[in-house]
Structure formats: structure tokens, C-alpha cells
Amino acid sequence: MARRQSCARILMYHGIAAESAQALKAQLCYLTRNFKVVSLEAMVNRLAGNRAIGANEIVLTFDDGLRNNFTVVYPILRELQLPATFFVCPGLIGSGKWLWNHEARCRLRTLSNDALTDVRTTLLAPDPSADGIIEWMKTLKLPKRQRAEECIRQATPAFQPTDDQCQAYDMMDWDELKSLDPGLIMIGSHTLTHPILVTLSQAEIVSELRESRRYLEQKLDRAIDFFCYPNGAYDARVYEAVKNNYRAAVTTETGVLNGKEQLDLHRLPRIPSAENPALTAWRLHRPEA
């Protein structure tokens, strides 16, 4: 009989609304019953040392540094004593700003169809929907994307975020980030300001990577060794820069970690979570679901 290969997983989350706290807790309790939750550092150490991956080990990661990771997620992780990694953007922490795509999307969704068409026409975007405009903006070089953001702000001068939007998109501040138990929560870099790295110049890529790590290490007084690609986007330039600045990196590419092939520590695949616990459980065994 062929020997069964060990298989481990990295699970990807983003924001968690307060009303979803119980669903998240139920999901994490399911994981503790069926998997061994380990830190990203422990997993990378094993991979880097060519040691066998533990059967049914799983790593928890949360992207973007949203405040609800502190108010909703962290208390549950602390109660269950589950390690996790929070990937954050230090240039946005404490700034009062959201991720650019969150702000732009919320503003666009306040517009009438006619006003949205006017914005689309001004920007020369190919898709008239709010989501389509955001996806198009992700392809733009930084100066052009910033001009598009300003155009959207000018078209929505009365925009005021709702309480629900603030709970969804506000970022953690430094006091909250510093209060996270370093024995439980590892902090990783998600760039300085969350640009789409493939749209940047080489100098801009290096600055986003180096300054993010430097800023986090200076403010938190701990090593920052791990990276997460914003929007999962990278090319050869970005990949090499990440290799030169971080010990390992996670992608948004779907897959499991197994013993069948040598894994690239700077292209570690993850499995996207779902709000529905049953769908998350299915994806853990069928990542493409």
C-alpha cells in the first residue's frame, strides 16, 4: 500500500463582522476538533528545515489589519488559545484611512446609475459597475489610480460612512496592534499602503516592502519575517524583491501544503475561508470549491 502523504493547510480570512462572531467561533472550534492549529512560523520552520509536515496541521491568517480583527477575531483566538498571523499595512495604521479600494467602492455604491456612468466616462473605465471600476483601477499605475480615487471623491462630496461600514473597514490603531499577545498573534507585512505591487516601479516596490518591515519592527519591537501579497498580485520583480526582504510569503493562490514536491517558501498557497462553515470545511478538503 502506498504511504499517504502528509497534508497541511493555510486558511485565509479578511474582515469579520460582529454579527458573524459566533459563526467564526463555531468554525474555529470545528478546526480544533479536526486539525492541529499551528503558527505560520512553526510551519515555515518545518518547511525550511525539510522536515515532514504534520498531518492535518492548519495555519490561520487574517489580511489587511482591519480593526474588527482586534475587536471580533482576537478575543475568540485568545479564548481558544489559537495562534494566528495578522498581515497589516503600517502606513494606514492610525491614519484614519481605509484601504483605497474599500473607500472607492463604498463611495461608488452611493451614486445613481447616471452619476456612476458619468464617473465611468470621465475615468474611461471599460466596466460601468462599481465593482468593475474597482477591478479596472487595480490595473492602473499608481499616479493614475490616485487620480481616479480623487475623481471618485469629487463625485461623492457628501459621502459619510455608515456605522456598519466603519465596523467593516476601519483599521487597527497602534495601541490595539501593540496589545496583541505576541505569543499568540504574529504580525506580518502586507506592504506599507496596500498598492497592487505589479503596477509599481522597481523603486516603489522595494520601498513598499522595506519600509513596511522597518516601520513595523520599529513600532512593535519584534521581528517581521513574513509577507502577504496585496490582492495576491506579483510578478518576477515583486517575487524577487519579496525574497530579498522576507523569510516567507503567502499568496492568494489556492492549494494545500503536501510532501509531494518542494514548496516555494515565497509562494505559499492558501485556502479562502467562507462565512458558511460548511463551505469552509468543504474547501479544506476540496480547495478549488
C-alpha positions in Angstrom: 0.0 0.0 0.0 1.3 3.4 -0.9 2.2 5.7 2.0 -0.2 8.5 2.5 1.3 11.9 2.1 1.0 14.4 5.0 -1.0 17.5 4.1 -1.3 20.8 5.8 -3.2 24.0 5.0 -3.1 27.8 5.4 -6.5 29.3 5.8 -7.1 32.9 4.6 -9.5 35.3 6.3 -10.1 39.1 6.0 -12.6 41.1 8.0 -15.2 39.5 10.3 -18.3 41.4 11.3 -19.5 41.5 14.9 -22.7 39.6 13.9 -20.5 36.8 12.5 -18.5 36.3 15.7 -20.4 33.2 16.8 -20.2 31.7 13.3 -16.4 32.3 13.4 -16.1 30.7 16.8 -18.0 27.7 15.7 -15.8 27.4 12.6 -12.6 27.7 14.7 -14.0 25.1 17.2 -14.5 22.8 14.2 -10.9 23.3 13.2 -9.6 22.5 16.7 -11.6 19.2 16.6 -10.3 18.2 13.2 -7.0 19.8 12.7 -4.0 20.9 14.7 -3.8 24.7 14.6 -0.1 25.8 14.4 1.6 29.2 13.9 2.9 30.2 10.5 6.3 30.4 11.9 6.2 26.8 13.1 5.0 25.7 9.7 7.7 27.7 7.8 10.4 26.4 10.2 9.4 22.9 9.3 9.3 23.5 5.6 12.6 25.4 5.6 14.2 22.5 7.5 12.9 19.9 5.1 11.1 18.3 7.9 7.9 16.4 7.4 4.7 18.4 7.5 2.4 17.3 10.4 -0.7 15.6 9.3 -3.8 17.8 9.3 -1.9 20.9 10.5 -3.5 24.2 9.7 -2.4 27.9 9.9 -4.8 30.8 10.4 -4.1 34.1 8.6 -6.0 37.4 8.5 -5.3 40.0 5.9 -5.4 43.8 5.9 -5.2 44.8 9.6 -8.8 45.7 10.0 -10.0 46.8 13.4 -12.6 44.0 13.6 -9.7 41.6 13.6 -8.9 43.2 17.0 -12.4 43.6 18.3 -14.1 40.4 17.0 -11.4 37.9 16.0 -8.7 38.4 18.7 -11.0 37.7 21.7 -12.0 34.4 20.1 -8.5 33.4 19.3 -7.4 34.3 22.8 -10.3 32.4 24.4 -9.5 29.3 22.3 -5.7 29.9 22.5 -5.3 29.6 18.8 -2.2 31.1 17.1 -2.7 33.3 14.0 -0.9 35.8 11.8 -2.3 39.3 11.1 -0.9 40.8 7.9 -1.1 44.6 8.3 -0.2 47.8 6.4 1.7 50.1 8.8 1.3 53.2 6.6 -2.5 53.0 7.2 -2.5 52.2 10.9 -3.6 55.1 12.9 -4.1 57.2 9.8 -7.9 57.3 9.8 -7.8 56.0 6.2 -9.3 52.8 4.8 -7.8 50.6 2.1 -8.2 52.6 -1.1 -10.4 50.0 -2.7 -12.8 49.9 0.3 -13.2 53.6 0.2 -13.7 53.9 -3.5 -16.2 51.0 -3.7 -18.3 52.4 -0.9 -18.3 55.9 -2.5 -19.2 54.5 -5.9 -22.1 52.5 -4.5 -23.8 55.7 -3.2 -24.1 57.0 -6.8 -27.1 56.8 -9.0 -26.8 54.9 -12.3 -26.5 58.1 -14.2 -23.8 59.5 -11.9 -21.9 56.2 -12.0 -22.0 56.3 -15.7 -20.6 59.9 -15.6 -17.7 58.7 -13.4 -17.1 55.8 -15.7 -17.0 58.1 -18.7 -14.6 60.5 -17.0 -12.3 57.7 -16.0 -12.6 55.9 -19.3 -13.2 52.7 -17.4 -14.4 49.8 -19.5 -17.0 48.5 -17.0 -19.8 50.7 -15.7 -20.4 48.8 -12.4 -18.8 49.9 -9.2 -17.0 46.6 -8.8 -15.9 46.7 -12.4 -14.4 50.2 -11.9 -12.5 49.0 -8.8 -11.1 46.0 -10.7 -10.0 48.3 -13.5 -8.4 50.6 -11.0 -6.3 47.7 -9.7 -4.6 47.6 -13.1 -3.5 51.3 -13.2 -0.1 52.7 -12.4 -0.1 54.4 -9.0 -0.4 58.1 -10.2 -3.3 57.3 -12.5 -5.0 55.2 -9.8 -4.7 58.0 -7.3 -6.2 60.5 -9.8 -9.1 58.1 -10.3 -9.6 58.0 -6.5 -9.7 61.8 -6.4 -12.2 61.8 -9.2 -14.4 59.5 -7.2 -14.1 61.7 -4.1 -15.1 64.7 -6.1 -18.1 62.9 -7.4 -19.2 61.9 -3.9 -18.6 65.1 -1.7 -21.4 64.2 0.7 -20.2 60.7 1.4 -20.2 59.7 5.1 -19.5 56.1 6.0 -22.2 54.3 7.9 -21.6 52.6 11.3 -21.6 49.3 9.6 -19.1 50.4 7.0 -16.8 51.8 9.8 -17.0 48.4 11.6 -16.2 46.7 8.4 -13.3 48.9 7.1 -11.7 50.9 9.9 -8.1 49.9 10.5 -6.5 48.9 13.8 -4.5 51.6 15.6 -1.1 51.2 17.1 -2.3 50.8 20.7 -4.5 47.9 19.6 -1.8 46.3 17.5 0.8 46.6 20.3 -1.7 45.0 22.8 -1.9 41.7 20.8 -0.3 38.9 22.7 3.0 38.2 20.7 2.9 34.6 22.0 -0.4 34.1 20.1 -0.6 36.6 17.3 2.3 37.0 14.8 2.3 40.2 12.8 3.3 40.1 9.1 3.8 42.7 6.5 1.1 43.5 3.9 3.1 46.3 2.3 3.2 49.9 3.6 -0.1 51.1 2.0 -1.6 48.2 0.1 -0.9 49.1 -3.5 -1.1 46.5 -6.3 2.6 45.8 -6.4 2.7 44.8 -10.1 1.6 48.3 -11.1 4.6 49.9 -9.3 8.1 50.8 -10.4 11.0 48.8 -9.1 11.9 51.5 -6.6 8.3 51.8 -5.4 8.1 48.0 -4.9 11.3 48.0 -2.8 10.1 51.0 -0.8 6.8 49.4 0.0 8.4 46.2 1.1 11.3 47.6 3.1 9.5 50.5 4.7 6.7 48.3 5.8 9.0 45.9 7.6 11.2 48.7 9.0 8.1 50.6 10.3 6.6 47.5 11.9 9.8 46.4 13.6 10.4 49.9 14.9 6.9 50.4 16.3 6.4 46.9 17.6 9.9 46.0 18.7 9.7 42.5 17.1 10.9 40.8 14.0 8.7 40.9 10.9 9.7 38.0 8.7 6.6 37.1 6.8 4.8 38.8 3.9 1.4 38.7 2.2 1.0 39.9 -1.4 -1.8 42.5 -1.6 -4.6 41.2 -3.8 -2.4 38.2 -4.4 -0.7 40.1 -7.3 3.0 39.6 -8.0 5.4 39.3 -11.0 9.1 38.3 -11.3 10.2 41.8 -10.0 7.9 41.6 -7.0 8.7 38.0 -6.2 12.5 38.7 -6.2 12.1 41.8 -4.0 10.0 39.8 -1.5 12.6 37.0 -1.4 15.2 39.7 -0.7 13.3 41.2 2.2 11.2 38.4 3.9 11.8 34.9 5.0 8.5 33.6 3.5 5.3 34.9 1.9 1.7 33.7 1.4 -0.3 34.2 -1.8 -4.0 34.0 -2.7 -3.3 31.0 -4.9 -5.4 28.1 -3.8 -3.8 24.9 -2.6 -2.6 22.7 0.2 0.9 22.1 1.5 2.0 18.5 0.9 5.0 16.3 0.8 4.9 15.6 -2.9 7.0 18.4 -4.0 9.4 21.1 -2.8 7.4 24.1 -1.7 8.5 27.6 -2.5 8.5 29.5 0.8 7.7 32.8 -1.0 4.7 31.4 -2.9 2.8 29.5 -0.1 -0.8 28.8 -1.2 -3.8 29.3 1.0 -7.4 28.3 1.1 -10.0 31.1 1.3 -12.5 30.9 4.1 -16.2 31.3 3.7 -18.8 32.7 6.0 -20.7 29.5 5.7 -18.8 27.0 8.0 -19.9 24.0 5.8 -18.4 25.6 2.7 -15.1 26.4 4.6 -15.0 22.7 5.7 -15.5 21.6 2.1 -12.8 23.9 0.8 -10.3 22.5 3.3 -10.6 19.1 1.6 -11.5 20.5 -1.9 -9.6 23.8 -2.1 -11.0 24.6 -5.6 -14.6 24.6 -4.3 
